[in-house]
Amino acid sequence: MDKIHLYDKILSPVVTEKSTNLSELNKITFKVPEGANKKNLKKNIEKIFKVNVTKINIITKRNRTKITRGKKVKVSGYKKAIITLKKGQSIDLTTGI
């Protein structure tokens, strides 16, 4: 498998307060494409970062509309994966992919 195809399954890391707190529990959060599944994600993450993945949770955020300054605004949805690593392992997101 080519390196370019490995990186197609990871769009970007999610860096929020909640995901930063999860990193203390050996959990990393990534935005993934709509067609991503757990088996492919596990293989790709293990090959790219050379870590052992124990569990993957995938969450789909739906499209929604919200009202901002009296106008309706469409907020696009996305899919994210919370990846649990083996105890003692971590991924440094500040170095980049």
C-alpha positions as CSV (number, residue, x, y, z in Angstrom):
1,M,0.0,0.0,0.0
2,D,1.3,3.4,-1.0
3,K,1.9,6.1,1.7
4,I,-0.4,8.5,-0.2
5,H,-3.3,6.1,0.3
6,L,-2.6,5.7,4.0
7,Y,-3.0,9.4,4.6
8,D,-6.3,9.6,2.7
9,K,-8.2,8.1,5.6
10,I,-7.1,10.9,8.0
11,L,-8.2,14.4,7.2
12,S,-7.0,16.4,10.2
13,P,-6.6,16.1,14.0
14,V,-9.4,17.5,16.1
15,V,-7.8,19.9,18.6
16,T,-10.4,21.1,21.2
17,E,-10.5,21.2,24.9
18,K,-12.4,18.0,25.2
19,S,-10.0,16.1,22.8
20,T,-7.0,17.5,24.6
21,N,-8.4,16.1,27.9
22,L,-8.9,12.7,26.2
23,S,-5.2,12.6,25.3
24,E,-4.4,12.0,29.0
25,L,-6.4,8.7,28.6
26,N,-4.3,7.6,25.5
27,K,-7.1,8.8,23.1
28,I,-6.5,10.8,19.9
29,T,-9.3,12.4,17.8
30,F,-9.1,12.7,14.0
31,K,-11.5,14.0,11.4
32,V,-12.0,11.2,8.8
33,P,-13.8,11.0,5.4
34,E,-17.4,9.8,5.3
35,G,-16.4,6.4,3.8
36,A,-13.9,5.5,6.6
37,N,-14.4,2.3,8.6
38,K,-12.8,0.9,11.7
39,K,-10.7,-1.8,10.1
40,N,-9.1,0.5,7.5
41,L,-8.5,3.2,10.1
42,K,-6.8,0.8,12.5
43,K,-4.4,-0.5,9.8
44,N,-3.6,3.0,8.5
45,I,-3.0,4.5,12.0
46,E,-0.7,1.6,13.0
47,K,1.3,1.9,9.8
48,I,1.7,5.7,9.8
49,F,2.4,6.4,13.5
50,K,3.8,2.9,14.5
51,V,1.5,2.5,17.5
52,N,-0.9,-0.2,18.7
53,V,-4.6,0.7,18.5
54,T,-6.8,-1.0,21.0
55,K,-10.2,0.6,20.2
56,I,-11.8,2.9,17.7
57,N,-15.1,4.8,18.2
58,I,-16.6,6.6,15.1
59,I,-19.0,9.5,15.6
60,T,-21.0,11.1,12.8
61,K,-21.9,14.8,13.2
62,R,-24.9,15.6,11.1
63,N,-25.5,18.7,9.0
64,R,-27.6,21.3,10.9
65,T,-28.7,24.9,10.6
66,K,-28.3,27.5,13.2
67,I,-29.3,31.2,13.5
68,T,-26.5,33.7,13.6
69,R,-27.3,37.4,13.8
70,G,-30.9,36.7,12.7
71,K,-29.9,34.7,9.6
72,K,-30.0,30.9,9.1
73,V,-26.5,29.5,8.5
74,K,-25.8,25.9,7.4
75,V,-23.2,24.1,9.5
76,S,-21.7,21.1,7.6
77,G,-21.4,17.8,9.3
78,Y,-18.4,15.5,9.5
79,K,-17.2,12.2,10.8
80,K,-14.7,11.8,13.5
81,A,-12.8,8.9,15.0
82,I,-11.7,8.6,18.7
83,I,-8.7,6.2,18.7
84,T,-7.6,4.5,21.9
85,L,-3.9,3.6,22.0
86,K,-2.2,0.9,24.0
87,K,-1.1,2.1,27.5
88,G,2.1,4.0,27.4
89,Q,2.0,5.0,23.7
90,S,1.1,8.4,22.3
91,I,1.0,10.4,19.1
92,D,2.6,13.9,19.0
93,L,0.2,16.0,16.9
94,T,2.4,19.1,17.0
95,T,5.0,17.6,14.7
96,G,2.5,17.2,11.8
97,I,1.9,14.3,9.5
